[in-house]
Amino acid sequence: MDSLTIEDADPDERRPAGPLYVPVRLGSAGGHQLRFLRDEFGARTAVGFTSPDALAAVLGHDQRWIRLAEPALRALSAPLGVARVTIDPLLAPPAPPAPRRRHGQTPPLCARRDHVLSS
């Protein structure tokens, strides 16, 4: 039987991402600690980027990073209770707060209800 090559792989099949650029911060003892982010639901997630430029675009050029393979990132994250790994995340600003209404103030009418109907 012939061996499979990358061209034979299903494009929807998950493949290892290869070495990732993983954001870290300096720990109190001087070593590196993984930096985790939160997903849109507030759960902690380990993150890895496929290039230093992708990391800098999201976290800034001053962000420190180390190279780790995805399995190593998962192995380091799991004991800390972080089971999810996100590759090349995009940061989105938080949703703006809903406008506050004062007590007794009625909400604005939509354009269709703004006129008075005659009978």
Kinemage of the C-alpha trace (Angstrom):
@kinemage 1
@onewidth
@group {chain A} dominant
@subgroup {mainchain}
@vectorlist {calphas} color= white
{ca met a 1} P 0.000 0.000 0.000
{ca asp a 2} L 1.303 3.463 -0.865
{ca ser a 3} L 1.881 5.957 1.923
{ca leu a 4} L -0.383 8.998 2.076
{ca thr a 5} L 0.921 12.444 1.361
{ca ile a 6} L -0.446 15.819 2.397
{ca glu a 7} L -2.180 16.134 -0.967
{ca asp a 8} L -4.216 13.013 -0.107
{ca ala a 9} L -5.508 14.436 3.159
{ca asp a 10} L -9.063 15.626 3.506
{ca pro a 11} L -8.990 19.456 3.642
{ca asp a 12} L -11.566 19.475 6.472
{ca glu a 13} L -9.555 17.040 8.573
{ca arg a 14} L -7.777 18.601 11.564
{ca arg a 15} L -4.025 18.488 11.324
{ca pro a 16} L -1.489 19.600 13.915
{ca ala a 17} L -0.832 23.313 13.603
{ca gly a 18} L 2.934 22.825 13.866
{ca pro a 19} L 5.106 25.011 16.069
{ca leu a 20} L 3.097 27.909 17.448
{ca tyr a 21} L 4.017 31.310 18.810
{ca val a 22} L 2.552 31.208 22.313
{ca pro a 23} L 2.190 34.385 24.405
{ca val a 24} L 3.914 34.291 27.776
{ca arg a 25} L 4.587 36.630 30.647
{ca leu a 26} L 7.435 36.736 33.127
{ca gly a 27} L 6.659 34.909 36.335
{ca ser a 28} L 7.647 36.037 39.814
{ca ala a 29} L 10.621 33.648 39.786
{ca gly a 30} L 11.824 34.997 36.429
{ca gly a 31} L 10.581 32.115 34.278
{ca his a 32} L 7.934 32.221 31.573
{ca gln a 33} L 4.278 31.547 32.288
{ca leu a 34} L 1.667 30.845 29.647
{ca arg a 35} L -0.717 33.701 29.046
{ca phe a 36} L -4.344 32.633 28.720
{ca leu a 37} L -7.193 34.588 27.158
{ca arg a 38} L -10.945 34.249 27.526
{ca asp a 39} L -13.251 33.208 24.724
{ca glu a 40} L -16.548 34.898 23.884
{ca phe a 41} L -18.266 32.915 26.656
{ca gly a 42} L -15.709 33.841 29.319
{ca ala a 43} L -13.943 30.460 29.439
{ca arg a 44} L -10.152 30.444 29.665
{ca thr a 45} L -8.342 29.269 26.545
{ca ala a 46} L -4.715 28.708 25.699
{ca val a 47} L -3.737 30.548 22.537
{ca gly a 48} L -1.163 30.006 19.836
{ca phe a 49} L -0.396 31.926 16.693
{ca thr a 50} L 0.970 30.622 13.413
{ca ser a 51} L 3.301 33.610 12.947
{ca pro a 52} L 4.878 36.361 15.050
{ca asp a 53} L 3.017 38.926 12.922
{ca ala a 54} L -0.352 37.354 13.774
{ca leu a 55} L 0.541 37.436 17.472
{ca ala a 56} L 1.674 41.074 17.287
{ca ala a 57} L -1.487 42.104 15.411
{ca val a 58} L -3.644 40.853 18.288
{ca leu a 59} L -1.489 41.338 21.386
{ca gly a 60} L 0.995 44.015 20.328
{ca his a 61} L 4.662 44.028 19.363
{ca asp a 62} L 5.839 44.042 22.994
{ca gln a 63} L 4.177 40.714 23.802
{ca arg a 64} L 6.743 38.033 24.708
{ca trp a 65} L 6.311 34.605 23.176
{ca ile a 66} L 7.842 31.129 23.045
{ca arg a 67} L 7.602 28.409 20.398
{ca leu a 68} L 5.578 25.346 21.348
{ca ala a 69} L 3.932 22.557 19.396
{ca glu a 70} L 0.178 22.256 19.896
{ca pro a 71} L 0.451 18.980 21.891
{ca ala a 72} L 2.971 20.620 24.249
{ca leu a 73} L 0.685 23.640 24.699
{ca arg a 74} L -2.202 21.322 25.548
{ca ala a 75} L -0.049 19.314 27.966
{ca leu a 76} L 1.047 22.469 29.809
{ca ser a 77} L -2.461 23.951 29.903
{ca ala a 78} L -4.407 20.903 31.047
{ca pro a 79} L -3.064 20.741 34.653
{ca leu a 80} L -4.103 24.387 35.033
{ca gly a 81} L -7.706 23.560 34.123
{ca val a 82} L -7.522 24.949 30.589
{ca ala a 83} L -8.717 22.356 28.086
{ca arg a 84} L -9.335 24.584 25.049
{ca val a 85} L -6.636 25.780 22.643
{ca thr a 86} L -7.423 28.539 20.154
{ca ile a 87} L -5.193 29.043 17.114
{ca asp a 88} L -4.898 32.550 15.626
{ca pro a 89} L -7.674 34.167 17.681
{ca leu a 90} L -8.998 37.596 16.786
{ca leu a 91} L -9.791 39.951 19.602
{ca ala a 92} L -13.117 41.695 19.436
{ca pro a 93} L -14.041 44.702 21.534
{ca pro a 94} L -16.664 44.048 24.179
{ca ala a 95} L -20.246 44.828 23.260
{ca pro a 96} L -21.235 48.380 24.149
{ca pro a 97} L -23.457 48.631 27.208
{ca ala a 98} L -27.161 49.067 26.642
{ca pro a 99} L -28.288 52.675 26.975
{ca arg a 100} L -29.580 53.397 30.456
{ca arg a 101} L -33.096 54.721 30.833
{ca arg a 102} L -34.257 56.856 33.669
{ca his a 103} L -37.165 55.683 35.779
{ca gly a 104} L -40.419 56.381 33.981
{ca gln a 105} L -38.750 57.190 30.644
{ca thr a 106} L -40.347 55.411 27.701
{ca pro a 107} L -38.159 53.811 25.066
{ca pro a 108} L -37.914 55.640 21.733
{ca leu a 109} L -40.515 54.677 19.175
{ca cys a 110} L -39.489 53.085 15.945
{ca ala a 111} L -40.130 54.998 12.713
{ca arg a 112} L -43.238 52.962 11.860
{ca arg a 113} L -44.937 53.678 15.179
{ca asp a 114} L -43.991 57.343 15.266
{ca his a 115} L -47.147 58.474 13.467
{ca val a 116} L -50.703 58.391 14.825
{ca leu a 117} L -53.077 56.014 13.150
{ca ser a 118} L -56.496 57.400 12.285
{ca ser a 119} L -59.609 55.296 12.507
